[in-house]
Amino acid sequence: MKRYVFLLLFIGFRFLSFTQASKKYIIQPGESILEIIPQSEAFEYSKFEQGVVYFKDGKRSSAKINYNFVYEEMLFIAANGDTLTILNPGETSSVVIGKDEFYYTGVRFVKLDTAIGNVKLGVSSFFAVLSKKKVGAYGTTTEGGTDSYSSFIVPNNTKLTLTPSIVTTVTRRKALFIGNKFNQFIPVTKKNIFSFYPEKEEQLKKYYQRKDVNFSSRKDIIELIAYMGGS
């Protein structure tokens, strides 16, 4: 069986995010980020919904599930009532919650948005650090130098770690991912689109020549996928 091999470059990757306005949240030193960001913004659903986790070995498990955008983790309610994290997301083939499907990219889950033939468009929601400011004498703040970012995706396992004497500003962002029939997803960028269609490079070049593609636009990427005729 032929499989596509993707290089998933996430650490240090600057995602092209949707341009819609999003509320900013300021976390002061000592504050809990989960107390600042309301649950309606921190989770995919307003409450835990019935779902099924499908594993690559053929097994599956049912539970009430929700996705947390702050820590980018799939959470479920165990039989004893505890809220737990899926510790082995790389072993999942998919997570289905109601009519929604989620796939693990190697760093985060993406939610299936659109399928055209064998090509899938997914959306990832997450919180990005907009800036970090150091608290100085008498409560004054200064820019954090190398700790300040216009758009920074916090690396996995250190998501939104708060530092003493640092005021952190975060906002919710979204990014597009393109996936194949094996549910392997990569971030939508011009370079990655070329790697996704290795045998249609000339066709893709002609499309780029006649159309200015906004790689953060859902509409533009759906039109591109339709033009390329799936994969």
LINWOVEN-V637968 format. One record per residue. N is the residue number from 1. RES is the residue in one small letter. PSI is psi in whole degrees, -180 to 180 (999 if undefined). OMEGA is omega in whole degrees, 0 to 359 (NA if undefined). D_CENTER is the distance of its C-alpha to the mean C-alpha in whole Angstrom. Layout:
n=N res=RES psi=PSI omega=OMEGA d_center=D_CENTER
n=N res=RES psi=PSI omega=OMEGA d_center=D_CENTER
//
This chain:
n=1 res=m psi=128 omega=181 d_center=29
n=2 res=k psi=134 omega=177 d_center=27
n=3 res=r psi=144 omega=177 d_center=23
n=4 res=y psi=143 omega=179 d_center=21
n=5 res=v psi=125 omega=181 d_center=20
n=6 res=f psi=144 omega=171 d_center=17
n=7 res=l psi=114 omega=182 d_center=17
n=8 res=l psi=101 omega=183 d_center=13
n=9 res=l psi=97 omega=184 d_center=13
n=10 res=f psi=-39 omega=184 d_center=10
n=11 res=i psi=123 omega=181 d_center=13
n=12 res=g psi=-1 omega=181 d_center=14
n=13 res=f psi=133 omega=179 d_center=12
n=14 res=r psi=108 omega=184 d_center=12
n=15 res=f psi=142 omega=168 d_center=9
n=16 res=l psi=116 omega=186 d_center=11
n=17 res=s psi=160 omega=178 d_center=10
n=18 res=f psi=146 omega=187 d_center=12
n=19 res=t psi=-3 omega=182 d_center=15
n=20 res=q psi=146 omega=181 d_center=16
n=21 res=a psi=142 omega=180 d_center=17
n=22 res=s psi=145 omega=182 d_center=16
n=23 res=k psi=141 omega=177 d_center=18
n=24 res=k psi=145 omega=179 d_center=18
n=25 res=y psi=131 omega=181 d_center=19
n=26 res=i psi=121 omega=180 d_center=21
n=27 res=i psi=117 omega=179 d_center=22
n=28 res=q psi=158 omega=177 d_center=25
n=29 res=p psi=132 omega=179 d_center=26
n=30 res=g psi=-12 omega=179 d_center=27
n=31 res=e psi=152 omega=177 d_center=25
n=32 res=s psi=129 omega=182 d_center=22
n=33 res=i psi=-31 omega=180 d_center=19
n=34 res=l psi=-17 omega=175 d_center=18
n=35 res=e psi=-23 omega=181 d_center=22
n=36 res=i psi=-43 omega=181 d_center=21
n=37 res=i psi=121 omega=181 d_center=18
n=38 res=p psi=155 omega=182 d_center=19
n=39 res=q psi=-33 omega=180 d_center=18
n=40 res=s psi=-25 omega=179 d_center=17
n=41 res=e psi=-27 omega=186 d_center=14
n=42 res=a psi=-20 omega=185 d_center=13
n=43 res=f psi=154 omega=177 d_center=13
n=44 res=e psi=-41 omega=183 d_center=12
n=45 res=y psi=154 omega=181 d_center=16
n=46 res=s psi=-21 omega=176 d_center=19
n=47 res=k psi=165 omega=178 d_center=20
n=48 res=f psi=129 omega=184 d_center=19
n=49 res=e psi=154 omega=178 d_center=20
n=50 res=q psi=132 omega=181 d_center=22
n=51 res=g psi=175 omega=180 d_center=20
n=52 res=v psi=132 omega=174 d_center=20
n=53 res=v psi=121 omega=178 d_center=18
n=54 res=y psi=130 omega=181 d_center=20
n=55 res=f psi=156 omega=183 d_center=20
n=56 res=k psi=-23 omega=180 d_center=21
n=57 res=d psi=6 omega=178 d_center=25
n=58 res=g psi=-12 omega=180 d_center=25
n=59 res=k psi=163 omega=176 d_center=25
n=60 res=r psi=158 omega=182 d_center=23
n=61 res=s psi=134 omega=180 d_center=23
n=62 res=s psi=143 omega=179 d_center=23
n=63 res=a psi=171 omega=171 d_center=22
n=64 res=k psi=126 omega=190 d_center=21
n=65 res=i psi=152 omega=173 d_center=17
n=66 res=n psi=154 omega=180 d_center=15
n=67 res=y psi=129 omega=181 d_center=11
n=68 res=n psi=120 omega=182 d_center=11
n=69 res=f psi=-25 omega=182 d_center=8
n=70 res=v psi=-51 omega=182 d_center=10
n=71 res=y psi=-2 omega=179 d_center=11
n=72 res=e psi=52 omega=182 d_center=7
n=73 res=e psi=147 omega=175 d_center=10
n=74 res=m psi=120 omega=182 d_center=12
n=75 res=l psi=151 omega=177 d_center=15
n=76 res=f psi=158 omega=179 d_center=19
n=77 res=i psi=118 omega=182 d_center=22
n=78 res=a psi=171 omega=182 d_center=25
n=79 res=a psi=-30 omega=180 d_center=28
n=80 res=n psi=3 omega=178 d_center=30
n=81 res=g psi=-7 omega=179 d_center=27
n=82 res=d psi=148 omega=175 d_center=25
n=83 res=t psi=119 omega=186 d_center=21
n=84 res=l psi=165 omega=179 d_center=20
n=85 res=t psi=142 omega=172 d_center=17
n=86 res=i psi=108 omega=188 d_center=16
n=87 res=l psi=-17 omega=182 d_center=17
n=88 res=n psi=58 omega=184 d_center=17
n=89 res=p psi=-27 omega=179 d_center=14
n=90 res=g psi=-17 omega=179 d_center=15
n=91 res=e psi=-1 omega=179 d_center=18
n=92 res=t psi=146 omega=173 d_center=16
n=93 res=s psi=-31 omega=175 d_center=17
n=94 res=s psi=162 omega=172 d_center=15
n=95 res=v psi=124 omega=182 d_center=15
n=96 res=v psi=123 omega=178 d_center=17
n=97 res=i psi=108 omega=186 d_center=17
n=98 res=g psi=-123 omega=178 d_center=20
n=99 res=k psi=2 omega=183 d_center=19
n=100 res=d psi=143 omega=177 d_center=15
n=101 res=e psi=137 omega=179 d_center=14
n=102 res=f psi=143 omega=179 d_center=11
n=103 res=y psi=143 omega=182 d_center=10
n=104 res=y psi=130 omega=184 d_center=10
n=105 res=t psi=-9 omega=187 d_center=9
n=106 res=g psi=-21 omega=176 d_center=11
n=107 res=v psi=-40 omega=183 d_center=8
n=108 res=r psi=165 omega=175 d_center=6
n=109 res=f psi=145 omega=172 d_center=6
n=110 res=v psi=146 omega=180 d_center=6
n=111 res=k psi=129 omega=179 d_center=8
n=112 res=l psi=128 omega=180 d_center=11
n=113 res=d psi=-52 omega=185 d_center=13
n=114 res=t psi=144 omega=174 d_center=16
n=115 res=a psi=126 omega=177 d_center=18
n=116 res=i psi=105 omega=187 d_center=21
n=117 res=g psi=-129 omega=179 d_center=23
n=118 res=n psi=-1 omega=182 d_center=21
n=119 res=v psi=136 omega=183 d_center=18
n=120 res=k psi=142 omega=175 d_center=15
n=121 res=l psi=125 omega=180 d_center=12
n=122 res=g psi=159 omega=179 d_center=9
n=123 res=v psi=133 omega=176 d_center=6
n=124 res=s psi=130 omega=176 d_center=3
n=125 res=s psi=140 omega=184 d_center=5
n=126 res=f psi=169 omega=175 d_center=5
n=127 res=f psi=130 omega=180 d_center=9
n=128 res=a psi=145 omega=176 d_center=10
n=129 res=v psi=120 omega=178 d_center=14
n=130 res=l psi=-40 omega=181 d_center=16
n=131 res=s psi=158 omega=173 d_center=19
n=132 res=k psi=131 omega=180 d_center=21
n=133 res=k psi=133 omega=179 d_center=25
n=134 res=k psi=138 omega=178 d_center=28
n=135 res=v psi=118 omega=182 d_center=30
n=136 res=g psi=-157 omega=181 d_center=34
n=137 res=a psi=143 omega=177 d_center=37
n=138 res=y psi=26 omega=175 d_center=38
n=139 res=g psi=7 omega=178 d_center=35
n=140 res=t psi=155 omega=180 d_center=34
n=141 res=t psi=147 omega=177 d_center=31
n=142 res=t psi=153 omega=179 d_center=30
n=143 res=e psi=145 omega=186 d_center=27
n=144 res=g psi=14 omega=178 d_center=25
n=145 res=g psi=-120 omega=182 d_center=26
n=146 res=t psi=-10 omega=178 d_center=24
n=147 res=d psi=2 omega=179 d_center=22
n=148 res=s psi=137 omega=183 d_center=21
n=149 res=y psi=143 omega=174 d_center=18
n=150 res=s psi=-33 omega=176 d_center=18
n=151 res=s psi=110 omega=186 d_center=14
n=152 res=f psi=128 omega=177 d_center=13
n=153 res=i psi=118 omega=183 d_center=10
n=154 res=v psi=129 omega=182 d_center=11
n=155 res=p psi=154 omega=180 d_center=12
n=156 res=n psi=145 omega=180 d_center=11
n=157 res=n psi=-5 omega=174 d_center=14
n=158 res=t psi=30 omega=186 d_center=15
n=159 res=k psi=121 omega=173 d_center=12
n=160 res=l psi=40 omega=175 d_center=14
n=161 res=t psi=125 omega=183 d_center=17
n=162 res=l psi=142 omega=184 d_center=20
n=163 res=t psi=138 omega=176 d_center=23
n=164 res=p psi=142 omega=179 d_center=27
n=165 res=s psi=19 omega=177 d_center=28
n=166 res=i psi=129 omega=173 d_center=25
n=167 res=v psi=119 omega=186 d_center=24
n=168 res=t psi=130 omega=177 d_center=20
n=169 res=t psi=126 omega=182 d_center=19
n=170 res=v psi=161 omega=175 d_center=15
n=171 res=t psi=157 omega=180 d_center=13
n=172 res=r psi=134 omega=180 d_center=10
n=173 res=r psi=166 omega=175 d_center=8
n=174 res=k psi=151 omega=177 d_center=7
n=175 res=a psi=150 omega=181 d_center=6
n=176 res=l psi=144 omega=176 d_center=8
n=177 res=f psi=144 omega=177 d_center=8
n=178 res=i psi=137 omega=185 d_center=12
n=179 res=g psi=158 omega=180 d_center=13
n=180 res=n psi=-171 omega=184 d_center=17
n=181 res=k psi=-14 omega=177 d_center=19
n=182 res=f psi=8 omega=180 d_center=19
n=183 res=n psi=37 omega=172 d_center=15
n=184 res=q psi=120 omega=186 d_center=14
n=185 res=f psi=143 omega=174 d_center=11
n=186 res=i psi=154 omega=180 d_center=11
n=187 res=p psi=146 omega=179 d_center=9
n=188 res=v psi=110 omega=171 d_center=11
n=189 res=t psi=166 omega=179 d_center=14
n=190 res=k psi=-44 omega=181 d_center=18
n=191 res=k psi=-43 omega=182 d_center=19
n=192 res=n psi=-31 omega=177 d_center=16
n=193 res=i psi=-39 omega=176 d_center=18
n=194 res=f psi=-42 omega=180 d_center=21
n=195 res=s psi=-25 omega=180 d_center=20
n=196 res=f psi=-32 omega=179 d_center=19
n=197 res=y psi=64 omega=185 d_center=22
n=198 res=p psi=-27 omega=182 d_center=25
n=199 res=e psi=3 omega=181 d_center=28
n=200 res=k psi=34 omega=185 d_center=27
n=201 res=e psi=-45 omega=182 d_center=27
n=202 res=e psi=-41 omega=178 d_center=30
n=203 res=q psi=-40 omega=180 d_center=29
n=204 res=l psi=-40 omega=178 d_center=26
n=205 res=k psi=-42 omega=179 d_center=28
n=206 res=k psi=-38 omega=179 d_center=30
n=207 res=y psi=-44 omega=179 d_center=27
n=208 res=y psi=-33 omega=181 d_center=26
n=209 res=q psi=-34 omega=183 d_center=29
n=210 res=r psi=-10 omega=182 d_center=30
n=211 res=k psi=133 omega=177 d_center=27
n=212 res=d psi=106 omega=186 d_center=24
n=213 res=v psi=127 omega=172 d_center=21
n=214 res=n psi=110 omega=188 d_center=18
n=215 res=f psi=-2 omega=173 d_center=15
n=216 res=s psi=3 omega=181 d_center=13
n=217 res=s psi=119 omega=178 d_center=15
n=218 res=r psi=-44 omega=181 d_center=14
n=219 res=k psi=-46 omega=181 d_center=18
n=220 res=d psi=-41 omega=183 d_center=19
n=221 res=i psi=-37 omega=176 d_center=17
n=222 res=i psi=-42 omega=178 d_center=18
n=223 res=e psi=-39 omega=179 d_center=21
n=224 res=l psi=-46 omega=181 d_center=21
n=225 res=i psi=-42 omega=179 d_center=20
n=226 res=a psi=-41 omega=179 d_center=23
n=227 res=y psi=-40 omega=182 d_center=25
n=228 res=m psi=-11 omega=174 d_center=24
n=229 res=g psi=30 omega=180 d_center=25
n=230 res=g psi=-165 omega=182 d_center=23
n=231 res=s psi=999 omega=NA d_center=23
//
